[in-house]
């Protein structure tokens, strides 16, 4: 995705781009249904295909953004674990399972497993291996429950 290539493409195809933008604005302003968004997607996809951008490149870009977002959420969740460990409420299921809740986190797991399910601000971040951070969080929550 070299900027020089995009610049050259825009210089050579400015009329097509302008027509596509006019069509997009017309569709958005005139059509009031789900069909509107289907037409918008078709026009944008047509422009990308016409410009030479492949679906693999689009998929790679989407995957990079998704991976970056998940990574950022995981880092933020770990920071919140350390900050909110004192406010954690530890609930034992009696069968070795436990649930730890804080204002922003919910951690579910079992004493017999080395993975816990992490839910951060209502969004599941999947199952995590128990690392030093999560172990410290679990231990601190157990201490709070024992008080």
C-alpha positions, 0 to 999 in steps of 0.5 A: 500500500505505497502512497505513491501508488495511491497518488498515481491511481487518484491522479489517473482515475479522479473522474471515476472516484468523483462519480463513485462519491456522488453515487455514494452520497446520492444512495445514502441520502435517497435510499432509506433501507438496508438496501442502501448499505448493500449498494454502498458496500458494492460501490466501495468494493468496486472502487477497491477492485478497480484500484487493484487492491485484492481481497487478500490485502483487505483481509490482511488489513482487517486481521491486523486491526483485529489482532491489534485491538485484541492485544490492546484489550488484553493489555488493558485487562491485565492492568485493570486486574492489578488495579482492581484486585482489592475490589474483587469478589471471589465466589467459589462454586464448591466443585473447584470452580470459581468466579471473580468479579470486579467493576470491569472484569469477570474471571471464571475458572477451575482450580484443576485447570491452567486456563481461565475465561476473562470477560472485560467490560462485558466483552469476552477475551477468551480463555487465558493461560494462568500467568503471573498477573492472573495468578496474583489477581486470583490470589488477591481475590481469595485473600479478600474473600477470606477477610 
